[in-house]
Amino acid sequence: MSGPEVHHLFHHPIADHSFSADRQTLAVARDNNVELYHRSGSKFTLKDELKGHDKTVTGVDIAPRSGMIVTCSQDRNAYVWEPSPSGWKPTLVLLRINRAATFVRWSPSEKKFAVGSGARVIAVCYFEEENDWWVSKHLKKPIRSTVTSLAWHSNSVLIAAGSTDSHARVFSGYIKGIDARPESSVWGEKLPFNTVCGEYLNDSAGWIHDVAFSPSGDALAFAAHDSSITVVYPSAPEQPPKAMINVSTQMLPFTSLVWNGESEIVAAGHDCEPYRFRGSQNGWEFAGSVEAKSRPGMGNAREESALNMFRQMDLKGKTKDDTQLKTTHQNTISTIRAYDESDGALRQFSTSGVDGRVVIWNA
């Protein structure tokens, strides 16, 4: 099997990234702007920049069908960017928040998107045809701290949210006139806006870094700052879950995760490489690294001449340069996303990190 496809775009942190449906366009959040790269052969070349935010961009997402791009930033604003003959046309979204926007994702229906924030609210945004603008409704209670991550259920109504109050929650983001009435599920039957369908506390009260629904939507996984992954299997509305499984690891904390089918989760974070977890309702376990163990530098070190060894000792006080990590990413992985999937099963996934790299991995 071929190794990962590495694209070192620049020497700045990437807060978030998103690929278009045809995987020819890559949007990355870099400082105050979003850069759009186009695939040219085996490389990505800079094609355009989306300039409108005046503080760090924290989230970007490309809608698969419409191609519209949504961005959010620490400047408390969100923009929807639409392609036009003269370039990308931005539309400011009325978020009505007084703290930084932290995370944004389109719903599967592409009729709405959700924005997390440091204002302890989630702004669920939708387009109002009458006034020709994007407006928002707020999910507030019982969030008690910054919302760090969001994930949509496949029905485009339920939203999972992780926050720094150590809770992962599932809300109803049902908007009358926009959404079709959702079918009843383990999360609930009648789902008016701001219904709390589930609320789960991390075992050691660690910050929640990321949340994700399984492809079926019948399970929820979240990664916390205590280096654990927790998987929840709800049973029925207002009932205890059938199972809530916490997998503790000796790794550094995971910042992002993605499901691969119903029985595998790929997570990555401060250890700079992606790892697999496998299991079911009966139990989950850590299944090792995605990276091959024959990475450069993992085998026998190249023999150095005595002269070169003493030269290194004289110049640097050491014989080897150990600043190069033995992983593909050379710093924290900030985001992991599905790149190529079929019915919830991953063929490939992508990661971006603080090292300015975007990497495409075989699942």
Steps between C-alpha positions, in 0.01 A plus 500: 500500500632845406595744772322822594478787251672798665440864401718748689320823413681753722666547838194627688241313710187374323198545728261308272477362148233377261497333158240553228286203396718431193811535721655748256469802730650524848406781740730563796467750783824697524518795741226753402431354155385182331726380220356297214734249334428315175639158419746510215630148437634369828528845661270771630569855379360821648211623288308756706466662842184582693564827683236647729579404857723727707597241762613135492273272297400204719281294265434435131264257326415443132144384427533184285211567260469878473871576533428788737765562765424606858769652723506623859755696698607643833356830374154358596386485138416234244490534122335290232703517179327425169680451168421764237647601162695782669632283782378396842212710631486526883180538703529601865297283739326651804640275775409731793785376722731708721794259508715326239347251257688173545366237257269474198343217298231472232208267566470204258195667341710817440198711602663591831833521672596519867761722664648433843626790710665618817170668593360165626257480208470314171367711214287291262490704179258476208410710196189718522364537149270795581780726619777341289741447790637238735358510853568293811322341793692427819538172686588614853401288795664314667838595342725652765824568310664536159373268225805334345348269238177411320371205296176459307284189503413364155142629544629864504300568818709362786826674592768355728716755682811473714598770743757602759248434777596130450165404347403356164138577418250423226250776412211536262563772244158462335395813308132511402455567131858399423526141624287198422355336809765251619417136551497376859830347613691404814558872550133596514166528323368855526799728462416871540792741479747487795379161625792337684502141375811389688755639745818310588782592740859399438632263771774734622317825414741571213425748223321348201708556186283332237169317452370278218189296421547151360383457136165358619461783751425251778829551686703804606875518556694779666867570573604673822808668644573201727620310187188285490237411242143440621229327296132531603217273383166662596200279575194728489402858578551594868644154573854403603717392204528131412877538528751779565853376441809702592838401353792655688841519334855598589512733198488876495144639457310444175361814336293350218335171402305340217298177474596228251181296477326406825788311660810719456600852600812682380625770738797737492640787702805604698690176427525617136371176346157333451399197708228237465241390755282197433198359674126478540232538764673220691827689535763712326878478495803688374622333177826680426639758259391550140859577399721215385775406741760512222494879497821682412719508806337199667757250375871487573657843505749571227852442621683824554871541455701571813603835354138607436392381844765715671411794273136477611606478863716808458235709320178390671604310811331185366562239235157495336243759401192376688265786414348305209205288613465148365144577389359647179362802685765697686260665745152467649224379266211746533236349270421159356228464235355241264657535154356207305218294648217271396195442724694616805804278432822690438728429208717801584504777759690829525678678784634853544723634770704770666791412268319638193455155348191335354537121477272250322509153655375160389245369747 
